[in-house]
Amino acid sequence: MVQGKRWVIGKPFEGSLTDANFHLEEFSLPNLNDGEILVEAVYLTVDPYMRMAMISRPAGDTIAGEQVAKVVESKNAEYPVGTHIVTSPGWVTHSISNGEGISKIDPNYPKDLPLSLALGTLGMTGRSAYIGMTEIGQIKAGETVFVSGAAGAVGSVAGQMAKIMGCRVLGSAGSDEKVAYVKELGFDEVFNYNKVKDIDATIKGLAPNGIDVYFDNVGGDFSMMMIKHMRIYGRVVVCGAISEYNLTDPQKYPSIFCHLLFNSIKVHGFTNFHYTQLYPKAIAQLSEWIQKGQLKYREDVTEGFQNMPKAFMALFLGANKGKAIIKM
Ligand SMILES: NC(=O)c1ccc[n+]([C@@H]2O[C@H](COP(=O)([O-])OP(=O)(O)OC[C@H]3O[C@@H](n4cnc5c(N)ncnc54)[C@H](OP(=O)(O)O)[C@@H]3O)[C@@H](O)[C@H]2O)c1
């Protein structure tokens, strides 16, 4: 019998998280039935959405999440031992699958790229950037695009895509080091939102004629302020609202409805899981751009399954530098 480890909720998630919200336990996996495979995690991912996914879930529930895993035992001819797959059993070292809801790493996956990218730029975060910029934001060459959370896993891809597609790209990030990195990626203008004295005036200075597409990763006050910089026919792509995920009190924001109305602005939220039909196109395009050297990526790799909570909490402190990945 195989012994696995899993991270479960220690104390239900409310407000900012601490070590007490996480509990590591061992569990036994049963023997395989026909058609099943036993997989072992190789890379796991921590993502901000997990904070929302686990809200109001009780202590003892396994924390949700995706991983790249390797088949270590198989009673399913489709998935021989050694096959790499992407699966979502949560924060666990081992799991059993009957093949439903998992996907093999594409045979065309570039051999020279790390498999961990299947959880980032060539996975959930990359395709979110792609779907947000194309299907939702409908960006066009010559437009001015603003990306908040520009140094993040989604934001860095979103901004580079907009550059590749011929837009003028502006962004904000939380430290000078992140600003320098985003500039290296080719953004036209970036500022440290923790440092500039007047964010409103900074944006006005960078985009005196307004923003066509705002790709929003952060929500909250910052994004409410951004709305009034939108041009006529502007599109707000609501990809994430990380500044709100740990809040416990309801927020009060100034009304934006008149500005939306009189400037014909569209605000469109989206969750990549609702656009699965676009995944193959997204991954093919992102992969091509990486291989041509047009799209760069950065991973923030934490070694060791035991360090998952630390890596997860770091996302909400802005401590990660690139896509947060856990290496087993
Ligand atoms: N719609 C979808 O399908 C989809 C898919 C994936 C992700 N998302 C969302 O997209 C956003 C970015 O995700 P990601 O994976 O790219 O994360 P990430 O950027 O790799 O990590 C989170 C970053 O958010 C910023 N942040 C943390 N707390 C913040 C706060 N209170 N206010 C403003 N910024 C804060 C920090 O960057 P700074 O230091 O620069 O502030 C931090 O490094 C998240 O809101 C996430 O939920 C949505």
The ligand as an ORCA input file, in Angstrom:
! r2SCAN-3c Opt
* xyz 0 1
  N      -9.607     34.721    -14.675
  C      -8.849     33.630    -14.618
  O      -9.169     32.575    -15.184
  C      -7.571     33.705    -13.844
  C      -6.558     32.733    -13.999
  C      -5.366     32.866    -13.290
  C      -5.203     33.929    -12.390
  N      -6.229     34.824    -12.244
  C      -6.073     35.990    -11.359
  O      -5.076     36.816    -11.929
  C      -4.396     37.524    -10.876
  C      -2.893     37.294    -10.999
  O      -2.638     35.912    -10.795
  P      -1.160     35.345    -10.979
  O      -1.243     33.877    -11.036
  O      -0.514     36.078    -12.094
  O      -0.478     35.738     -9.592
  P       0.969     36.356     -9.402
  O       0.956     37.672    -10.053
  O       1.989     35.420     -9.840
  O       1.058     36.556     -7.809
  C       0.251     37.429     -7.157
  C       0.761     38.902     -7.262
  O      -0.338     39.748     -7.009
  C       0.127     40.951     -6.450
  N      -0.628     41.235     -5.207
  C      -0.670     40.494     -4.091
  N      -1.454     41.087     -3.178
  C      -1.913     42.222     -3.751
  C      -2.764     43.279     -3.299
  N      -3.328     43.254     -2.094
  N      -3.004     44.305     -4.151
  C      -2.445     44.324     -5.391
  N      -1.630     43.354     -5.859
  C      -1.383     42.331     -5.049
  C       1.615     40.746     -6.105
  O       2.368     41.426     -7.106
  P       2.904     42.934     -6.850
  O       4.076     42.794     -5.934
  O       3.235     43.429     -8.192
  O       1.771     43.655     -6.194
  C       1.795     39.255     -6.228
  O       3.102     38.908     -6.586
  C      -4.988     37.018     -9.567
  O      -5.971     37.936     -9.156
  C      -5.607     35.698     -9.950
  O      -6.651     35.328     -9.103
  C      -7.386     34.718    -12.939
*
